[in-house]
Amino acid sequence: MMNDTVRTTLSDVQDRVKSKADMTMPQLLQDLARSHPHSIAMQEKRYGVWQPTSWEHYHERVRDFAHGLAAIGVQRGEIIAVLGDNRPEWLISELAAQSLGASVVGIYPTSIGQELHHIIASANSRIVVAEDQEQVDKLLKLVDEDPSLGIEQVIYYDPHGLEQYTDELLVEFTDIEDSGRTWGEKHPGWLDEQITAGRPTDTAVICTTSGTTSKPKLAELSHRNLLSMAEHLADADPITNKDRYVSLLPFAWIGEQMLAVACGLAHGLTVSFPEDASTQKADMREIGPDLMFAPPRIWESMLTEVQVRIDESGPVKRALFGWGYEISDRVATKQLQGQKPGPGLKVLNVFANFVATRSVREQLGLTRLKRCYTGGAPLGPDVFRFFHAIGVNLKQIYGQTEITGIAVVHRDEAVKYDTVGVPIEETEIAFADNSEILLRSSSVFKGYYQNAKATAETITEDGWLYTGDAGYLDDDGQLVVIDRLKDVRTAPDGSLYSNAYIENKLKFSPYIEEAVVLLSTGQQTEQADAGTQGLNAIITIDPTTVGAWAEHERLSYSTYADLAAKPEVYNLVAMEIARANEDLNQGIKIGRFVLLHKQFDPDDDEITRTRKVRRNVIEDRYAPVIEALGSDVDSVTLTSTVTYQDGSVTERPIPLEIFDLDTFKIPAGTKQRKVWSGRP
């Protein structure tokens, strides 16, 4: 069944840290409140001012809220739902529930309708902690539509806009804290007994899976799962209580639970919350985090921002940055190959850092970073290379919700752009006969909540986790992930490839936001036999970079759909795809593509909340487009349904042009676009 088992063994010197995996997170919070009472646990920016919270005050608020939950009848084993953006109240709710032996299920703040209903109903959550009026309105609508959902109390922590609400379900967060303070005075010592009774194997958090093929499942993670991961990650990359972390991503995602919560409590990190999405970049520059974790879309958007800014600068600045970048890129390449740059190159790199790369890091808020991670999906090699060239120690991690987010990570000075690194301590990796990656460690989850069948299909009796991904180890023992097993394809020459690999090559272009590589069965058979270009693509453009390009080219447009339909934009994207095709084998080049009239939207179920494409939805919704791409027609018409505010509904046809690359040639004399620029 399995072969090529690899294991990384934990060093014996970690006994002091290892004991944390035998505790619960509320117990760790108690210890931090005693040992570092005045150190900053977290800080939130409000009205332009950073408001710090010490470990002692954090612990006090958790106790008050826990007492308040007990006063309204929350019992051990219950699941409380939390819905909203990242705020201190989110963490207070989580730790308070865990103090009582309950757990929390996080819900993405953008969730609506059936998705929201599915999670609350599946978790049997009668208590929901919600952020603000927007989230409260969603919940009240759900209760009105389905009174049997079972929601008994909605606790909100941002009262703006809710002053006139009179629904009996609603109660303010601070009111729960106040009642909890009174209840705690009447029950001295009770909460300490509950915290002491907590076991590492108790369920701490329930995270939803990505749900790329179906409704998300609820994965149960214990305190031991989370804290084992936290100690093993720190064995690979040391984390101290002096490190700062900016919380940018939803706590419903395992990645944020992994670093902000588990590592925050295990190692005493200071967690900072930006004021809102519009101030994140400025707030990051103010904080200067030591540690950061973000999915590929964040790093790609940072690179896009750099490309736009450089393209808008004058020729002298562009030339100066280009010189500095080339020097820094040479240094980074040597370091990642285990070589040391010579004295002359070192001196040049000092100047390059001063005149070019340091200012970019400062603008992005990455100046103080010791290391940062990307995960959740593959990151294109060229994006990786860019960040290392400007001096950012970016690493790929590999894992999934079912193994607490991380199992494999790059080590310092051993970053290979086409791999995800080596297993972290006490993590074993093996491969099934069909190349499926299997993982085993103390961080493998407890199972899917009330879904024994799915759990049995995912974890073997001896603890191996079926990841559903195909991969292999390269000559250096680093893991190469090909793609989801079901998405691995065979090229005409017999080699394996993945759609994701090609899609990432396309998405490296600053003008391409999303790419879905597709091929009809009939066309695959015919073109594979002929050995010709056989893959097609649905492309969504990046409105920021394409808009900036259009402005530079004096190309007027009104809407996203209008911009995407421009022949000039089609030619721009065609050049980007043609360049990507140069690095692909003949049988897996992109032959035809279409620019979609809209961006993929999680509210339309086209992508998940973590921006993974739902291929089954795309294949179903855009079946006419896929069929047209697989034929010899040069256009296709979609029907779009529009609902107006007055409730009226109308349908309108949307014609889409299909671009055939078989006859396209990059114009002679066109210069190769630099990594850091959107222009040749």
ZALOZA-196413 format. One record per residue (C-alpha): residue number from 1; x, y, z. Coordinates in steps of 0.05 Angstrom, whole numbers, plus 5000, padded with zeros to 4 digits. Last residue first. Layout:
BEGIN
resi  xx  yy  zz
NUM  X  Y  Z
...
***
This chain:
BEGIN
resi  xx  yy  zz
680  5165  5903  4569
679  5110  5926  4616
678  5078  5898  4678
677  5144  5902  4716
676  5180  5867  4772
675  5189  5801  4736
674  5214  5837  4673
673  5173  5832  4609
672  5212  5804  4550
671  5218  5857  4495
670  5174  5857  4433
669  5219  5864  4372
668  5176  5819  4328
667  5104  5815  4351
666  5088  5752  4391
665  5056  5704  4342
664  4984  5680  4342
663  4960  5628  4292
662  4953  5570  4340
661  4936  5619  4396
660  4861  5619  4382
659  4822  5672  4419
658  4749  5660  4434
657  4704  5722  4438
656  4649  5726  4489
655  4578  5751  4475
654  4535  5766  4536
653  4460  5758  4526
652  4413  5792  4575
651  4362  5764  4622
650  4315  5806  4665
649  4288  5802  4735
648  4246  5853  4772
647  4254  5855  4848
646  4254  5931  4854
645  4329  5928  4869
644  4343  5895  4802
643  4357  5821  4789
642  4402  5807  4728
641  4406  5738  4696
640  4464  5729  4647
639  4458  5688  4584
638  4524  5667  4553
637  4542  5675  4479
636  4601  5640  4447
635  4653  5662  4397
634  4706  5636  4347
633  4677  5567  4334
632  4726  5509  4322
631  4705  5464  4379
630  4734  5451  4448
629  4731  5525  4467
628  4658  5525  4447
627  4643  5466  4493
626  4680  5499  4550
625  4641  5563  4539
624  4574  5526  4536
623  4592  5488  4600
622  4606  5553  4638
621  4562  5539  4698
620  4576  5464  4701
619  4651  5464  4690
618  4659  5525  4734
617  4619  5493  4790
616  4659  5428  4785
615  4724  5467  4784
614  4711  5502  4849
613  4770  5549  4846
612  4807  5561  4912
611  4798  5632  4937
610  4801  5619  5012
609  4726  5634  5016
608  4718  5582  4960
607  4713  5599  4887
606  4656  5595  4837
605  4604  5589  4892
604  4569  5652  4867
603  4582  5687  4933
602  4654  5663  4927
601  4661  5705  4863
600  4701  5692  4800
599  4711  5758  4763
598  4665  5777  4707
597  4661  5780  4630
596  4707  5720  4623
595  4766  5726  4576
594  4767  5664  4531
593  4825  5619  4513
592  4849  5572  4458
591  4912  5530  4449
590  4945  5530  4517
589  5006  5485  4515
588  5002  5416  4545
587  5021  5371  4486
586  5078  5415  4463
585  5114  5414  4529
584  5109  5479  4568
583  5162  5534  4579
582  5146  5572  4514
581  5072  5566  4530
580  5080  5616  4587
579  5105  5668  4537
578  5046  5654  4492
577  4999  5662  4552
576  5027  5731  4567
575  5024  5752  4493
574  4952  5728  4488
573  4935  5769  4551
572  4956  5833  4516
571  4923  5813  4451
570  4857  5800  4487
569  4865  5867  4522
568  4874  5903  4455
567  4812  5867  4428
566  4772  5897  4485
565  4722  5849  4517
564  4755  5847  4585
563  4751  5923  4591
562  4677  5925  4574
561  4662  5869  4624
560  4701  5905  4679
559  4662  5969  4664
558  4669  6034  4627
557  4730  6032  4581
556  4779  6080  4549
555  4847  6058  4521
554  4899  6113  4529
553  4954  6060  4529
552  4976  6082  4599
551  4904  6081  4622
550  4894  6012  4592
549  4957  5987  4629
548  4931  6015  4695
547  4863  5981  4683
546  4898  5916  4665
545  4937  5921  4730
544  4878  5938  4775
543  4824  5898  4738
542  4862  5832  4742
541  4835  5792  4684
540  4793  5729  4688
539  4815  5672  4642
538  4780  5609  4619
537  4832  5564  4588
536  4842  5512  4534
535  4889  5453  4529
534  4905  5410  4469
533  4961  5440  4429
532  4981  5387  4379
531  5006  5316  4388
530  4957  5289  4337
529  4935  5233  4382
528  4930  5280  4441
527  4890  5327  4397
526  4835  5277  4381
525  4830  5245  4449
524  4832  5310  4488
523  4782  5343  4441
522  4731  5289  4455
521  4741  5292  4530
520  4734  5367  4534
519  4793  5406  4560
518  4801  5456  4616
517  4853  5502  4648
516  4821  5552  4696
515  4859  5617  4703
514  4849  5671  4754
513  4876  5743  4763
512  4914  5749  4697
511  4945  5817  4682
510  5004  5812  4730
509  5025  5748  4694
508  5044  5696  4746
507  4973  5672  4739
506  4990  5636  4674
505  5046  5596  4706
504  5000  5582  4764
503  4946  5555  4718
502  4997  5509  4684
501  5018  5478  4750
500  4945  5476  4774
499  4924  5437  4713
498  4971  5383  4733
497  5022  5342  4695
496  5044  5270  4689
495  5088  5247  4632
494  5063  5199  4578
493  5085  5239  4518
492  5013  5258  4503
491  5007  5287  4574
490  4974  5248  4630
489  4931  5287  4679
488  4929  5297  4754
487  4863  5330  4775
486  4834  5272  4815
485  4899  5265  4855
484  4897  5339  4874
483  4961  5369  4846
482  5034  5353  4834
481  5063  5366  4904
480  5139  5360  4905
479  5166  5342  4973
478  5240  5354  4988
477  5286  5294  4997
476  5343  5326  4958
475  5333  5281  4897
474  5259  5299  4895
473  5204  5267  4937
472  5137  5252  4904
471  5067  5279  4897
470  4993  5267  4887
469  4943  5299  4934
468  4881  5267  4965
467  4912  5277  5033
466  4899  5207  5061
465  4919  5213  5134
464  4955  5155  5166
463  4936  5139  5238
462  4942  5064  5244
461  4868  5052  5232
460  4871  5095  5169
459  4846  5166  5167
458  4806  5197  5109
457  4754  5145  5090
456  4742  5129  5163
455  4730  5203  5177
454  4681  5208  5119
453  4640  5150  5147
452  4643  5175  5218
451  4611  5242  5201
450  4584  5273  5265
449  4642  5323  5266
448  4697  5301  5219
447  4755  5268  5253
446  4804  5277  5310
445  4854  5315  5268
444  4925  5293  5250
443  4971  5338  5292
442  5004  5281  5329
441  5034  5259  5263
440  5020  5217  5201
439  5017  5238  5128
438  5000  5202  5063
437  5013  5233  4994
436  4979  5196  4937
435  5029  5169  4887
434  4980  5115  4860
433  5018  5061  4899
432  5010  5102  4963
431  5064  5149  4986
430  5093  5162  5055
429  5106  5220  5101
428  5119  5220  5175
427  5116  5281  5220
426  5151  5281  5287
425  5190  5344  5268
424  5169  5382  5206
423  5169  5345  5140
422  5213  5373  5083
421  5203  5430  5035
420  5144  5451  4991
419  5179  5441  4924
418  5183  5479  4857
417  5215  5542  4885
416  5269  5506  4924
415  5283  5538  4991
414  5341  5506  5028
413  5373  5569  5057
412  5325  5567  5116
411  5282  5505  5116
410  5221  5496  5073
409  5159  5468  5106
408  5119  5403  5110
407  5063  5381  5157
406  5022  5445  5166
405  4950  5466  5172
404  4925  5426  5231
403  4932  5359  5197
402  4859  5355  5173
401  4858  5429  5155
400  4912  5418  5103
399  4987  5416  5098
398  5044  5442  5057
397  5086  5502  5072
396  5123  5546  5023
395  5175  5594  5049
394  5189  5669  5041
393  5252  5699  5071
392  5242  5768  5041
391  5306  5801  5014
390  5283  5834  4950
389  5308  5775  4909
388  5274  5726  4956
387  5208  5760  4942
386  5217  5759  4867
385  5239  5686  4866
384  5176  5662  4900
383  5133  5701  4851
382  5172  5669  4793
381  5163  5600  4823
380  5087  5607  4825
379  5055  5595  4892
378  5018  5530  4902
377  4954  5531  4943
376  4935  5535  5017
375  5004  5558  5036
374  5052  5616  5041
373  5100  5630  5097
372  5142  5685  5125
371  5210  5691  5158
370  5250  5740  5199
369  5207  5798  5175
368  5230  5866  5199
367  5226  5902  5132
366  5162  5870  5106
365  5113  5928  5112
364  5100  5928  5036
363  5127  5999  5027
362  5187  5982  5072
361  5203  5920  5032
360  5201  5960  4968
359  5246  6014  4998
358  5296  5960  5019
357  5300  5932  4948
356  5324  5992  4908
355  5375  6044  4929
354  5400  6017  4996
353  5391  5943  4981
352  5427  5950  4914
351  5483  5989  4949
350  5493  5933  5000
349  5486  5881  4944
348  5543  5913  4905
347  5588  5903  4965
346  5567  5831  4972
345  5578  5819  4898
344  5649  5844  4903
343  5664  5802  4965
342  5638  5737  4932
341  5568  5710  4945
340  5565  5648  4988
339  5536  5584  4961
338  5482  5538  4990
337  5439  5541  4926
336  5390  5587  4962
335  5447  5634  4978
334  5471  5636  4906
333  5402  5652  4880
332  5391  5706  4932
331  5456  5741  4913
330  5441  5740  4839
329  5370  5766  4852
328  5398  5822  4894
327  5443  5845  4837
326  5387  5840  4785
325  5339  5878  4831
324  5387  5935  4842
323  5397  5946  4767
322  5322  5942  4753
321  5308  5990  4811
320  5356  6041  4782
319  5328  6033  4712
318  5256  6042  4736
317  5276  6102  4779
316  5310  6135  4719
315  5252  6119  4671
314  5199  6152  4716
313  5151  6115  4762
312  5082  6090  4742
311  5109  6022  4720
310  5145  6016  4786
309  5081  6028  4825
308  5040  5980  4783
307  5092  5924  4788
306  5100  5934  4863
305  5025  5929  4873
304  5022  5867  4829
303  5077  5835  4871
302  5036  5849  4934
301  4974  5821  4901
300  5012  5757  4884
299  5036  5751  4955
298  4965  5759  4982
297  4935  5711  4929
296  4987  5658  4948
295  4959  5649  5018
294  4987  5688  5077
293  5030  5676  5138
292  5074  5727  5172
291  5127  5731  5226
290  5170  5788  5250
289  5116  5840  5236
288  5133  5913  5221
287  5076  5943  5262
286  5071  6011  5228
285  5083  5983  5158
284  5030  5930  5171
283  4981  5984  5192
282  4992  6021  5126
281  4979  5958  5086
280  4919  5937  5127
279  4885  6005  5126
278  4829  5990  5075
277  4815  5922  5104
276  4800  5950  5173
275  4834  5975  5236
274  4890  5924  5233
273  4893  5871  5288
272  4960  5856  5321
271  4981  5790  5354
270  5040  5792  5402
269  5069  5722  5404
268  5074  5686  5472
267  5103  5620  5446
266  5049  5568  5457
265  4993  5620  5461
264  5009  5656  5396
263  5032  5592  5363
262  4962  5563  5374
261  4922  5626  5362
260  4955  5672  5311
259  4996  5618  5277
258  4954  5555  5268
257  4886  5587  5279
256  4904  5635  5223
255  4923  5579  5175
254  4863  5537  5195
253  4816  5589  5166
252  4756  5610  5208
251  4802  5659  5242
250  4798  5700  5179
249  4863  5727  5150
248  4903  5790  5166
247  4928  5778  5237
246  4994  5815  5243
245  5047  5777  5282
244  5101  5805  5327
243  5159  5766  5357
242  5185  5782  5427
241  5152  5720  5457
240  5197  5677  5413
239  5188  5633  5351
238  5244  5588  5325
237  5234  5560  5255
236  5240  5484  5248
235  5231  5469  5322
234  5180  5526  5325
233  5138  5489  5274
232  5140  5427  5317
231  5119  5465  5380
230  5059  5498  5346
229  5037  5434  5311
228  5037  5397  5376
227  4997  5455  5405
226  4942  5451  5352
225  4932  5376  5352
224  4940  5372  5427
223  4885  5424  5437
222  4840  5381  5393
221  4818  5395  5322
220  4750  5372  5296
219  4740  5381  5221
218  4671  5404  5198
217  4658  5387  5126
216  4648  5439  5072
215  4593  5429  5021
214  4619  5395  4959
213  4677  5395  4909
212  4721  5454  4931
211  4694  5451  5002
210  4754  5484  5035
209  4745  5445  5100
208  4710  5479  5158
207  4748  5486  5222
206  4724  5462  5289
205  4766  5486  5347
204  4786  5460  5416
203  4760  5388  5417
202  4786  5356  5481
201  4847  5311  5473
200  4892  5359  5512
199  4844  5352  5571
198  4806  5406  5609
197  4790  5391  5682
196  4838  5445  5704
195  4800  5496  5663
194  4733  5474  5693
193  4761  5475  5764
192  4789  5544  5753
191  4720  5565  5728
190  4686  5544  5793
189  4737  5576  5840
188  4688  5630  5863
187  4616  5620  5841
186  4578  5682  5864
185  4634  5729  5842
184  4636  5693  5776
183  4563  5707  5762
182  4573  5782  5773
181  4633  5784  5726
180  4595  5741  5677
179  4537  5790  5677
178  4585  5845  5658
177  4621  5803  5606
176  4555  5782  5574
175  4534  5856  5574
174  4600  5873  5540
173  4584  5826  5483
172  4516  5857  5470
171  4454  5814  5470
170  4407  5796  5413
169  4357  5739  5411
168  4302  5782  5442
167  4299  5825  5380
166  4297  5899  5398
165  4345  5930  5349
164  4348  6007  5356
163  4420  6011  5379
162  4444  5960  5328
161  4476  6008  5278
160  4542  6009  5315
159  4541  5956  5370
158  4605  5919  5350
157  4612  5857  5395
156  4548  5819  5380
155  4521  5760  5419
154  4465  5723  5383
153  4426  5676  5429
152  4378  5618  5419
151  4396  5594  5349
150  4360  5528  5338
149  4354  5524  5262
148  4281  5505  5273
147  4260  5578  5264
146  4281  5572  5190
145  4268  5634  5148
144  4263  5682  5207
143  4323  5650  5240
142  4363  5656  5176
141  4343  5729  5168
140  4363  5744  5240
139  4430  5712  5226
138  4445  5753  5164
137  4423  5817  5198
136  4469  5802  5257
135  4528  5794  5209
134  4517  5862  5177
133  4501  5896  5243
132  4566  5875  5274
131  4614  5820  5297
130  4574  5758  5313
129  4579  5707  5370
128  4529  5652  5357
127  4498  5608  5412
126  4452  5551  5393
125  4504  5517  5350
124  4483  5448  5325
123  4549  5443  5287
122  4516  5419  5223
121  4459  5470  5230
120  4507  5529  5241
119  4552  5506  5183
118  4497  5492  5133
117  4458  5556  5149
116  4519  5599  5134
115  4531  5564  5068
114  4456  5565  5052
113  4452  5641  5058
112  4516  5680  5067
111  4589  5672  5085
110  4632  5735  5077
109  4651  5735  5151
108  4680  5665  5145
107  4651  5621  5199
106  4692  5594  5257
105  4667  5535  5297
104  4682  5541  5371
103  4692  5491  5427
102  4663  5475  5496
101  4703  5451  5556
100  4685  5513  5596
99  4753  5545  5586
98  4747  5526  5512
97  4686  5571  5505
96  4724  5628  5539
95  4785  5618  5495
94  4744  5622  5431
93  4701  5681  5453
92  4763  5720  5476
91  4796  5704  5409
90  4738  5733  5369
89  4731  5791  5418
88  4802  5812  5403
87  4781  5825  5330
86  4787  5787  5266
85  4726  5796  5222
84  4659  5763  5239
83  4621  5700  5254
82  4635  5656  5315
81  4594  5592  5326
80  4593  5560  5395
79  4598  5484  5398
78  4577  5448  5462
77  4619  5393  5493
76  4619  5422  5563
75  4557  5464  5574
74  4535  5536  5558
73  4476  5553  5603
72  4467  5628  5598
71  4507  5639  5662
70  4562  5593  5637
69  4571  5638  5577
68  4577  5699  5623
67  4628  5662  5666
66  4668  5648  5603
65  4661  5721  5583
64  4688  5745  5650
63  4745  5694  5650
62  4765  5712  5578
61  4765  5786  5596
60  4810  5773  5656
59  4859  5731  5616
58  4866  5785  5563
57  4876  5836  5619
56  4934  5795  5648
55  4963  5779  5579
54  4964  5854  5565
53  4917  5887  5515
52  4943  5944  5472
51  4900  5996  5436
50  4936  6023  5374
49  4908  6090  5353
48  4879  6109  5285
47  4806  6107  5307
46  4817  6037  5333
45  4878  5994  5320
44  4878  5930  5359
43  4934  5902  5402
42  4948  5832  5427
41  4985  5797  5483
40  5027  5856  5505
39  5070  5840  5565
38  5043  5863  5632
37  5024  5796  5662
36  5083  5757  5634
35  5090  5696  5680
34  5020  5695  5712
33  4979  5717  5652
32  5022  5672  5608
31  5008  5611  5653
30  4933  5624  5652
29  4934  5631  5576
28  4970  5565  5571
27  4915  5532  5613
26  4863  5563  5568
25  4901  5533  5508
24  4900  5462  5536
23  4961  5426  5562
22  4999  5363  5542
21  5024  5396  5479
20  5056  5448  5524
19  5099  5394  5556
18  5139  5390  5491
17  5170  5458  5503
16  5212  5435  5563
15  5226  5367  5531
14  5253  5399  5467
13  5326  5378  5476
12  5309  5306  5456
11  5305  5327  5383
10  5243  5306  5345
9  5253  5256  5288
8  5237  5272  5215
7  5206  5212  5181
6  5205  5187  5110
5  5166  5127  5083
4  5184  5110  5011
3  5128  5060  5000
2  5055  5050  5018
1  5000  5000  5000
***
